[in-house]
């Protein structure tokens, strides 16, 4: 066998056994002590502060009046590896806290889903938006429990990437999908 064919066959075997992301990979440890992570966090802090000082960022204007709190955690630490707080000029100190810090109680919104969608759109464009999720996760194609009960079970071929991203797909909150056993799926 020619060396290039051997290499090609080994590569195809390696691809066939590539596991999904998830619990099969070890959790990163000691991210807070990583020089690379610390450098990235310093750049993040600088970007926040520069945006507030100048009122501009690379994408839009940044209102200096807004209060903001950012904490980033690593799964192996109870303390944040990054903290950044900005009181802003509109912080209501008559009813709430006088200054933002790690002990402040504030209303929050999860932006991780929003960032994921923005990154998908930036990297892949909107061509995937109306694609059924079954085209991306073909293991869901054979899940037909919805034919017996379309209230408690999902017709996965009707769920699109865009409806998942917009959280309008109708997937219930308690949907449990076992990666190794789709028959035990709850939704």
N, C-alpha and C positions, 0 to 999 in steps of 0.2 A: 504494500500500500504506500502510495506517495506520501511524504511528510505533510503536505498541505491537506490531503484528504483525512489523514489521521487527526490532525489538529481540528479540522472542521467537525469530524464525528465526535471528538471529545467535547468541543464547544456545545454541540447540540445536546449531548448527554447532560452537561452542566446546566444548561438552560432548562431542561426537562425537570431537574430536581431542585430548581430555585424555589425556596419556600416563600409564602406570603410574608409581608411585614407583620410584625406582631410579637406575641410572647415567645416565639422561637428564637428571637435574637436577644442577647443579654442587654439588660438595662444599662445605659451609660452611668458611670460612677464618677463622683468628684468633679462634676462639671464646673463648680465654683472655683476650683483650683486650677483649671485648665487655662494656660496662657492665651490660647486661641479664643476661648469663650470670653475671657476677661477683656481681650482686645476688642472683640465684637460688641461687648456691653459698653465699653468706653465710647465707641463710635456711636452707639445708640443714644447714650446720654448726651453726647456732643450734638447729635442731630436734633434731639428734643430741645436742648437749650439754645442752639443757634436758631432754630425755627421760631422760638418764642422771643428771642432778642431782636431778630430782624423782622419778625412777622411773616416770614416766607419760608417755605420748604421747597423741595424740588418739584412738588406736584401742585401745591396750592398755598393760599395764605393761612397762617396759623393765628387764631385770635389769642392774644396774650391775656385776655380777660377770663378765659375759661380755666376752671380748676381741673387738674388731672392727677391721677395716681396710677403708677405702673409698678407691679411686682412680678418678677419672674422666678419661678421655683424649679428646682430639680427634684425628681422623684425620690432621691436618696437623702434629702435634707429637709428639716422642718423649717429652716430659715430661708428667706428668699436669697437667690444669688444676685439679684439686682433689685434695687428700689429707686424710684424716682418720683418726686412729688412736686406739684406746682399749685400754689394757692389761688392764683388768679385774682382779679379784682372784683369778681362777682360772687366770691365765696360768702355765703350767708352766715356770718359769725354770730348773729343775734339768736339763732335757733340751734345751730349745729356747732361744729368744731371751729376753733379759732384758726387752726392751721392743720393741713393734711399731714398725716404720718402713717406709719404702719399699723397704728391702733385705731385709725379713723374708720367709722362705719359709714359707708356711702352706698348709694344705689349703683349697681353695676349692670353691664350688659356684656354678653359673651361676643367678642369680636373674632374669635378663632374661626368660626364658620364663615364669616364675611371675608376674612383674609384668605381662607382656602379657596373661596369662589373667585376672588380677584386674581389670585395666582393662577388658577385654572384658566380663567379667561385670558390672562396675559400670556401664559405659556402655550396654550392649546387653541386659543380663539373660541369663538362661539359655535363652531361647527359641531361640537359635541353636545350642545345644549339640548337639542331635541332627540338625542339618541337614547333608545331604551337602555335601562341599566343592565338588561340581560345581554346586551351586546358587549358590555364591559366585564360582567360577571356571568359567564355562560352557565355556571352551576345553578343559577336561579331559573333557568328555562324550564326545567322539568318539574318545578314546584307548582302543582295544579290544585292545591286544596281549595283555592278560591272558587272552583267550579261547584263544590259542594256547599260552601258557605262564603259568600263574597263580602260579608260584613266583618268577619274575624280574620280573614286571610287576604293577602295582597295578590293582585294580578300583576306580577312583576313585569310583564311585557308592556304594561301601560305606564310604568314608572320611568320617567326620563331623568337624565342627569340634571337638567334644569329644575325639574320639580323637586328633586332631592335637595339641590342647592338652595332653592327658595323656600324650603320646608313646607311645601304645599302638596306633597306626594300622597298624603294620607297614610303614611307608615305610622303605626301606633308607637307611642313612647316606649312601651314595654316589649317591643319587637326583639326577640332573641334569635340570633342565627348562629348555630354551631358550625364552625368552619369545617369540621370533619364529618358532620352528619346533618345534611339538610333536611332529612326526614323528621328530625326533632325540632324543626323550626316552629316557633310559636305563632308567627304571623304569615 
